[in-house]
Amino acid sequence: MHDWTKIIKATTVQDPATGAVNTPIQLSSTFNQASFDEFGKFDYSRSGNPTREVAEHAVATLEDGQFGYLFSTGMAAISSVLMTFSQGDHLIISKYVYGGTFRILEEVLPRFGIEHTFVDLSDLDAVAAAIQPNTKAIYIETPSNPILAVTDIAAVADLAHQHHLIAIADNTFMSPVLQKPLHLGSISLSTRPPSFWRVTPTLWQERPSRTTKN
Ligand SMILES: Cc1ncc(COP(=O)(O)O)c(C=O)c1O
């Protein structure tokens, strides 16, 4: 099925309350519960919301992923991914990353004991040489912002998986219509800068055969 057809099908979900074909925008922050201690699917919009759920499903569909998570900005998505690592972990990062990503790596994460090494990911020997016993992930951004450095996602993801590391790809510039990192072995992180699409910076998880997120 063509990507555009997938998106149309994923977003035109009939609203069970009204039969509306287009997904209604739910503005409520809080949702009524059946009883005091019996929680429904949604309780508070920060943790889940029917409109966002449809959009997350749509982007996961476009990526051929199992789950999609939407954030209010790309840096919120990237920060959330990076904050899944712990004190003492080490990350290998593309030498050519977006400025916001560079700053969180240089100025914020070291305060939490999360280390990194910047490497030119087009040099696989250099990537392999940078792997340490405490390395947990390789972070790709391709094409990169602003110099459009291109990384071979499949090659880097393969190397990552050989060493039991997670491969993460910031897919902002290509979008999942033109590049699908999950197909190439990498968890995908795609952001839409505000000038494009204000509320859809997204993070897609899951790589069926290569991560434990199945
Ligand atoms: C490659 C890349 N990653 C992340 C971001 C951050 O996205 P946001 O500005 O939505 O936080 C940008 C923004 O331009 C970007 O180009």
The ligand as an ORCA input file, in Angstrom:
! r2SCAN-3c Opt
* xyz 0 1
  C      18.023     17.139     12.533
  C      17.207     17.854     13.575
  N      16.970     17.224     14.738
  C      16.248     17.816     15.697
  C      15.720     19.086     15.535
  C      14.951     19.700     16.656
  O      13.585     19.852     16.365
  P      12.724     20.942     17.167
  O      13.166     22.291     16.683
  O      11.309     20.631     16.821
  O      12.994     20.763     18.648
  C      15.932     19.769     14.334
  C      15.386     21.110     14.123
  O      15.633     21.756     13.128
  C      16.705     19.125     13.321
  O      16.967     19.721     12.151
*
